[in-house]
Amino acid sequence: MRAGTRRATAAGDSIAATPDRAPSEATAVARAFVSGHLPAARALGHGLADDLDDPGAFVAAARGGLARLADPVYQAGQRLVAPGIGPTLGIRTPLLDAVAAGFRREVRGVGPARLLVVADALAGDEIRELRWLAIRVLGWIVAADPERAWQLLRRLGADADDWITVDTLAGVAAAGILEEQYRWAELEQLVYSRSRWERRLVGATIATIPHRRHASGHSDAVVAHGLDLVGQLIGDDEPDVQKALSWALRELARVDPAPVAAFCRAQARDAAATGDGHRAWVIRDTLTKLPAADRDAIRSTLAGVRRTPGAPSTSVAASAAAAFLDAGPAPSAARARVP
Protein backbone atom coordinates (compact mmCIF):
# COMPACT_ATOMS: atom_id res chain seq x y z
CA MET A 1 0.00 0.00 0.00
CA ARG A 2 1.42 3.40 -0.98
CA ALA A 3 2.28 6.00 1.63
CA GLY A 4 -0.45 8.52 2.22
CA THR A 5 -3.27 6.27 1.04
CA ARG A 6 -6.24 5.09 3.02
CA ARG A 7 -7.97 1.76 2.63
CA ALA A 8 -11.68 1.61 3.32
CA THR A 9 -13.52 -1.66 3.65
CA ALA A 10 -17.08 -2.19 2.50
CA ALA A 11 -18.32 -1.89 6.06
CA GLY A 12 -16.58 1.40 6.69
CA ASP A 13 -13.29 0.37 8.33
CA SER A 14 -10.58 2.88 7.51
CA ILE A 15 -6.93 2.23 8.24
CA ALA A 16 -4.37 4.99 7.87
CA ALA A 17 -1.28 3.95 5.94
CA THR A 18 1.11 6.89 6.29
CA PRO A 19 4.34 5.46 7.78
CA ASP A 20 5.69 8.79 9.06
CA ARG A 21 2.61 9.79 10.98
CA ALA A 22 1.25 8.15 14.10
CA PRO A 23 -2.26 6.70 13.72
CA SER A 24 -5.15 8.56 15.27
CA GLU A 25 -6.42 7.47 18.64
CA ALA A 26 -9.52 5.93 17.03
CA THR A 27 -7.38 3.98 14.57
CA ALA A 28 -5.08 2.76 17.34
CA VAL A 29 -8.06 1.59 19.39
CA ALA A 30 -9.55 -0.19 16.35
CA ARG A 31 -6.27 -1.97 15.61
CA ALA A 32 -5.95 -3.06 19.22
CA PHE A 33 -9.50 -4.40 19.19
CA VAL A 34 -8.89 -6.40 16.02
CA SER A 35 -5.56 -7.76 17.24
CA GLY A 36 -7.03 -8.82 20.54
CA HIS A 37 -9.94 -10.67 18.93
CA LEU A 38 -8.22 -12.26 15.91
CA PRO A 39 -7.43 -15.58 17.66
CA ALA A 40 -11.07 -15.98 18.70
CA ALA A 41 -12.26 -15.10 15.19
CA ARG A 42 -10.00 -17.70 13.60
CA ALA A 43 -11.04 -20.30 16.16
CA LEU A 44 -14.70 -19.57 15.48
CA GLY A 45 -14.19 -20.16 11.77
CA HIS A 46 -12.45 -23.47 12.38
CA GLY A 47 -15.15 -24.58 14.82
CA LEU A 48 -18.04 -23.79 12.47
CA ALA A 49 -16.98 -26.72 10.29
CA ASP A 50 -18.15 -29.06 13.06
CA ASP A 51 -21.76 -28.07 12.28
CA LEU A 52 -21.45 -28.07 8.52
CA ASP A 53 -24.25 -30.61 8.05
CA ASP A 54 -26.61 -29.08 10.63
CA PRO A 55 -27.64 -25.66 9.27
CA GLY A 56 -29.58 -24.70 12.39
CA ALA A 57 -26.67 -25.47 14.69
CA PHE A 58 -24.28 -23.78 12.26
CA VAL A 59 -26.23 -20.50 12.31
CA ALA A 60 -26.60 -20.62 16.09
CA ALA A 61 -22.87 -21.18 16.54
CA ALA A 62 -22.03 -18.42 14.08
CA ARG A 63 -24.38 -15.97 15.74
CA GLY A 64 -23.15 -16.75 19.23
CA GLY A 65 -19.50 -16.64 18.24
CA LEU A 66 -19.83 -13.39 16.35
CA ALA A 67 -21.61 -11.78 19.27
CA ARG A 68 -18.44 -12.30 21.31
CA LEU A 69 -16.47 -10.40 18.65
CA ALA A 70 -18.85 -7.43 18.57
CA ASP A 71 -17.60 -3.87 18.97
CA PRO A 72 -20.32 -1.38 20.04
CA VAL A 73 -18.25 1.53 18.73
CA TYR A 74 -18.06 -0.04 15.31
CA GLN A 75 -21.76 -0.88 15.39
CA ALA A 76 -22.54 2.80 15.90
CA GLY A 77 -20.30 3.59 12.96
CA GLN A 78 -22.15 1.11 10.75
CA ARG A 79 -25.42 2.86 11.45
CA LEU A 80 -23.82 6.21 10.68
CA VAL A 81 -22.41 5.22 7.27
CA ALA A 82 -25.38 3.03 6.29
CA PRO A 83 -28.54 4.71 7.61
CA GLY A 84 -31.50 2.35 7.77
CA ILE A 85 -29.37 -0.78 7.90
CA GLY A 86 -31.03 -3.72 9.62
CA PRO A 87 -29.78 -5.53 12.73
CA THR A 88 -25.99 -5.70 13.03
CA LEU A 89 -23.60 -6.90 15.72
CA GLY A 90 -20.77 -4.50 14.94
CA ILE A 91 -18.14 -6.95 13.68
CA ARG A 92 -15.09 -5.28 12.22
CA THR A 93 -14.35 -6.43 8.69
CA PRO A 94 -10.91 -7.98 9.42
CA LEU A 95 -12.52 -10.15 12.09
CA LEU A 96 -15.33 -11.29 9.79
CA ASP A 97 -12.70 -12.06 7.16
CA ALA A 98 -10.75 -14.10 9.74
CA VAL A 99 -13.86 -16.11 10.60
CA ALA A 100 -14.49 -16.82 6.93
CA ALA A 101 -10.84 -17.74 6.30
CA GLY A 102 -10.78 -20.15 9.24
CA PHE A 103 -13.95 -21.83 8.04
CA ARG A 104 -12.72 -22.05 4.47
CA ARG A 105 -9.52 -23.80 5.51
CA GLU A 106 -11.57 -26.47 7.25
CA VAL A 107 -13.91 -27.12 4.33
CA ARG A 108 -11.46 -27.29 1.43
CA GLY A 109 -12.54 -30.18 -0.74
CA VAL A 110 -16.14 -30.07 0.46
CA GLY A 111 -18.65 -30.07 -2.40
CA PRO A 112 -20.57 -26.89 -3.24
CA ALA A 113 -23.94 -28.48 -2.43
CA ARG A 114 -23.08 -28.84 1.26
CA LEU A 115 -21.70 -25.31 1.45
CA LEU A 116 -24.74 -23.91 -0.33
CA VAL A 117 -26.99 -25.28 2.41
CA VAL A 118 -25.19 -23.35 5.15
CA ALA A 119 -24.96 -20.25 2.94
CA ASP A 120 -28.72 -20.42 2.49
CA ALA A 121 -29.24 -20.73 6.24
CA LEU A 122 -26.94 -17.78 6.96
CA ALA A 123 -28.66 -15.68 4.30
CA GLY A 124 -32.01 -16.19 6.03
CA ASP A 125 -30.85 -14.70 9.33
CA GLU A 126 -31.74 -11.11 10.14
CA ILE A 127 -28.24 -10.28 11.43
CA ARG A 128 -26.39 -8.60 8.61
CA GLU A 129 -22.98 -10.04 9.46
CA LEU A 130 -24.41 -13.53 8.99
CA ARG A 131 -25.65 -12.50 5.57
CA TRP A 132 -22.23 -11.08 4.74
CA LEU A 133 -20.70 -14.39 5.80
CA ALA A 134 -23.16 -16.13 3.46
CA ILE A 135 -21.96 -13.91 0.62
CA ARG A 136 -18.37 -14.91 1.30
CA VAL A 137 -19.35 -18.59 1.10
CA LEU A 138 -21.22 -17.93 -2.16
CA GLY A 139 -18.05 -16.44 -3.57
CA TRP A 140 -16.26 -19.75 -3.05
CA ILE A 141 -18.85 -21.82 -4.88
CA VAL A 142 -20.29 -19.61 -7.61
CA ALA A 143 -17.89 -21.03 -10.22
CA ALA A 144 -18.64 -24.65 -9.30
CA ASP A 145 -22.41 -24.33 -8.89
CA PRO A 146 -23.37 -21.07 -10.63
CA GLU A 147 -27.07 -21.77 -11.11
CA ARG A 148 -27.97 -22.42 -7.48
CA ALA A 149 -25.49 -19.86 -6.20
CA TRP A 150 -27.06 -17.24 -8.44
CA GLN A 151 -30.54 -17.99 -7.12
CA LEU A 152 -29.35 -17.33 -3.58
CA LEU A 153 -27.54 -14.22 -4.78
CA ARG A 154 -30.79 -12.90 -6.25
CA ARG A 155 -32.59 -13.54 -2.98
CA LEU A 156 -29.94 -11.69 -1.02
CA GLY A 157 -30.19 -8.80 -3.47
CA ALA A 158 -33.97 -8.66 -3.15
CA ASP A 159 -33.70 -8.63 0.65
CA ALA A 160 -30.91 -6.03 0.79
CA ASP A 161 -31.59 -2.78 2.61
CA ASP A 162 -28.13 -1.21 2.74
CA TRP A 163 -25.19 -0.42 0.46
CA ILE A 164 -22.76 -2.58 2.44
CA THR A 165 -24.68 -5.74 1.59
CA VAL A 166 -25.18 -4.71 -2.03
CA ASP A 167 -21.55 -3.79 -2.67
CA THR A 168 -20.34 -6.99 -0.98
CA LEU A 169 -22.76 -9.02 -3.08
CA ALA A 170 -21.51 -7.31 -6.23
CA GLY A 171 -18.23 -9.24 -6.04
CA VAL A 172 -20.06 -12.55 -6.29
CA ALA A 173 -22.30 -11.26 -9.08
CA ALA A 174 -19.21 -10.14 -11.00
CA ALA A 175 -17.63 -13.58 -10.62
CA GLY A 176 -20.82 -15.26 -11.80
CA ILE A 177 -21.03 -13.07 -14.90
CA LEU A 178 -17.42 -13.77 -15.83
CA GLU A 179 -18.06 -17.49 -15.52
CA GLU A 180 -21.24 -17.37 -17.62
CA GLN A 181 -21.58 -14.35 -19.91
CA TYR A 182 -25.33 -14.80 -20.33
CA ARG A 183 -25.68 -13.66 -16.70
CA TRP A 184 -25.50 -10.10 -18.03
CA ALA A 185 -29.19 -10.65 -18.74
CA GLU A 186 -29.79 -10.90 -14.99
CA LEU A 187 -28.47 -7.37 -14.54
CA GLU A 188 -30.57 -6.19 -17.47
CA GLN A 189 -33.67 -7.28 -15.55
CA LEU A 190 -32.61 -5.46 -12.40
CA VAL A 191 -32.48 -2.05 -14.06
CA TYR A 192 -36.29 -2.09 -13.91
CA SER A 193 -36.51 -3.07 -10.25
CA ARG A 194 -38.53 -0.91 -7.88
CA SER A 195 -35.84 -1.49 -5.25
CA ARG A 196 -33.07 1.09 -5.33
CA TRP A 197 -30.79 -1.53 -3.82
CA GLU A 198 -31.28 -3.94 -6.72
CA ARG A 199 -30.67 -1.07 -9.13
CA ARG A 200 -27.54 -0.16 -7.17
CA LEU A 201 -26.40 -3.78 -7.52
CA VAL A 202 -26.25 -3.24 -11.30
CA GLY A 203 -23.78 -0.36 -11.00
CA ALA A 204 -21.79 -1.97 -8.19
CA THR A 205 -21.39 -5.20 -10.17
CA ILE A 206 -20.19 -3.35 -13.26
CA ALA A 207 -17.70 -1.47 -11.10
CA THR A 208 -16.41 -4.69 -9.57
CA ILE A 209 -15.96 -6.74 -12.75
CA PRO A 210 -12.74 -5.01 -13.92
CA HIS A 211 -11.07 -6.01 -10.64
CA ARG A 212 -11.84 -9.72 -11.10
CA ARG A 213 -9.08 -11.70 -12.79
CA HIS A 214 -10.45 -14.16 -15.31
CA ALA A 215 -8.79 -16.19 -18.02
CA SER A 216 -11.37 -15.23 -20.63
CA GLY A 217 -10.68 -11.50 -20.40
CA HIS A 218 -13.66 -10.02 -22.28
CA SER A 219 -12.62 -6.42 -21.54
CA ASP A 220 -14.37 -5.08 -24.67
CA ALA A 221 -17.56 -6.91 -23.77
CA VAL A 222 -17.39 -5.65 -20.19
CA VAL A 223 -17.17 -2.03 -21.32
CA ALA A 224 -19.91 -2.46 -23.94
CA HIS A 225 -22.31 -4.22 -21.56
CA GLY A 226 -21.44 -1.87 -18.73
CA LEU A 227 -22.07 1.30 -20.71
CA ASP A 228 -25.34 -0.09 -22.03
CA LEU A 229 -26.63 -0.77 -18.53
CA VAL A 230 -25.39 2.52 -17.11
CA GLY A 231 -27.09 4.19 -20.06
CA GLN A 232 -30.38 2.65 -19.05
CA LEU A 233 -30.07 3.72 -15.42
CA ILE A 234 -28.43 7.14 -15.62
CA GLY A 235 -30.96 9.75 -14.58
CA ASP A 236 -32.13 7.60 -11.65
CA ASP A 237 -33.32 9.84 -8.82
CA GLU A 238 -31.85 7.75 -5.98
CA PRO A 239 -28.44 8.93 -4.68
CA ASP A 240 -27.50 5.35 -3.76
CA VAL A 241 -27.95 4.35 -7.39
CA GLN A 242 -26.22 7.45 -8.72
CA LYS A 243 -23.12 6.74 -6.63
CA ALA A 244 -22.91 3.20 -8.00
CA LEU A 245 -23.27 4.44 -11.58
CA SER A 246 -20.44 6.96 -11.28
CA TRP A 247 -18.33 4.28 -9.58
CA ALA A 248 -19.03 1.96 -12.52
CA LEU A 249 -18.04 4.62 -15.06
CA ARG A 250 -14.80 5.40 -13.24
CA GLU A 251 -13.81 1.74 -13.18
CA LEU A 252 -14.76 1.21 -16.84
CA ALA A 253 -12.62 4.22 -17.72
CA ARG A 254 -9.63 2.37 -16.29
CA VAL A 255 -10.29 -0.44 -18.78
CA ASP A 256 -10.92 1.69 -21.88
CA PRO A 257 -11.19 5.45 -21.39
CA ALA A 258 -12.15 6.41 -24.95
CA PRO A 259 -15.69 4.93 -25.10
CA VAL A 260 -16.39 6.01 -21.53
CA ALA A 261 -15.36 9.58 -22.32
CA ALA A 262 -17.57 9.55 -25.42
CA PHE A 263 -20.46 8.25 -23.33
CA CYS A 264 -19.95 10.98 -20.73
CA ARG A 265 -19.77 13.73 -23.36
CA ALA A 266 -23.08 12.58 -24.84
CA GLN A 267 -24.74 12.30 -21.44
CA ALA A 268 -23.47 15.73 -20.44
CA ARG A 269 -25.03 17.26 -23.55
CA ASP A 270 -28.34 15.57 -22.75
CA ALA A 271 -28.19 16.75 -19.15
CA ALA A 272 -27.45 20.32 -20.19
CA ALA A 273 -30.22 20.36 -22.81
CA THR A 274 -32.86 19.16 -20.34
CA GLY A 275 -31.53 20.55 -17.04
CA ASP A 276 -31.19 16.98 -15.77
CA GLY A 277 -29.39 17.28 -12.44
CA HIS A 278 -29.50 13.55 -11.70
CA ARG A 279 -27.64 12.76 -14.91
CA ALA A 280 -25.25 15.67 -14.42
CA TRP A 281 -24.28 14.52 -10.92
CA VAL A 282 -23.23 11.07 -12.16
CA ILE A 283 -21.10 12.52 -14.95
CA ARG A 284 -19.44 15.07 -12.66
CA ASP A 285 -18.57 12.33 -10.19
CA THR A 286 -16.87 10.43 -13.03
CA LEU A 287 -14.64 13.27 -14.24
CA THR A 288 -11.58 12.42 -12.15
CA LYS A 289 -10.92 9.32 -14.27
CA LEU A 290 -11.37 10.96 -17.68
CA PRO A 291 -8.65 12.60 -19.81
CA ALA A 292 -8.04 16.24 -18.90
CA ALA A 293 -9.42 17.62 -22.16
CA ASP A 294 -12.67 15.71 -21.68
CA ARG A 295 -12.90 16.80 -18.05
CA ASP A 296 -12.68 20.46 -18.96
CA ALA A 297 -15.14 20.23 -21.84
CA ILE A 298 -17.71 18.28 -19.83
CA ARG A 299 -17.37 20.56 -16.82
CA SER A 300 -18.10 23.51 -19.09
CA THR A 301 -21.09 21.76 -20.66
CA LEU A 302 -22.60 21.01 -17.25
CA ALA A 303 -22.09 24.48 -15.81
CA GLY A 304 -25.15 25.41 -13.75
CA VAL A 305 -26.87 22.03 -14.00
CA ARG A 306 -27.57 20.79 -10.48
CA ARG A 307 -29.73 18.20 -8.77
CA THR A 308 -33.13 19.45 -7.62
CA PRO A 309 -34.67 17.83 -4.52
CA GLY A 310 -37.75 15.83 -5.43
CA ALA A 311 -37.06 15.83 -9.17
CA PRO A 312 -38.33 12.59 -10.74
CA SER A 313 -36.15 9.98 -12.33
CA THR A 314 -35.33 10.58 -15.98
CA SER A 315 -33.70 7.23 -16.74
CA VAL A 316 -34.66 5.09 -19.71
CA ALA A 317 -35.32 2.19 -17.33
CA ALA A 318 -37.69 4.24 -15.16
CA SER A 319 -39.64 5.38 -18.22
CA ALA A 320 -39.92 1.82 -19.51
CA ALA A 321 -41.02 0.51 -16.11
CA ALA A 322 -43.64 3.25 -15.79
CA ALA A 323 -45.00 2.52 -19.26
CA PHE A 324 -45.25 -1.17 -18.39
CA LEU A 325 -47.17 -0.43 -15.19
CA ASP A 326 -49.48 2.02 -16.95
CA ALA A 327 -50.34 -0.62 -19.53
CA GLY A 328 -51.72 -2.87 -16.78
CA PRO A 329 -52.50 -6.61 -17.06
CA ALA A 330 -53.63 -8.05 -20.33
CA PRO A 331 -57.43 -8.59 -20.70
CA SER A 332 -58.44 -12.04 -19.53
CA ALA A 333 -59.88 -12.96 -22.92
CA ALA A 334 -56.52 -12.37 -24.55
CA ARG A 335 -54.61 -14.53 -22.13
CA ALA A 336 -53.41 -17.90 -23.30
CA ARG A 337 -55.49 -20.75 -21.95
CA VAL A 338 -53.70 -23.59 -20.20
CA PRO A 339 -55.37 -26.93 -20.95
Secondary structure by P-SEA (a helix, b strand, c coil): ccccbbbbcccbbbbbccccccccaaaaaaaaaaaacaaaaaaaaaaaccccccaaaaaaaaaaaaaaaccaaaaaaaaaacccccccccccaaaaaaaaaaaaaacccccaaaaaaaaaaaaacccaaaaaaaaaaaaacccccaaaaaaaaaaaaaacccaaaaaaaaaaaaaaaaacccaaaaaaaacccccaaaaaaaaaaaaacccccccccaaaaaaaaaaaaaaaccccccaaaaaaaaaaaaaaaaacaaaaaaaaaaaaaaaaacccaaaaaaaaaacccccaaaaaaaaaaacccccccccccccaaaaaaaaaaaacccccccccccc
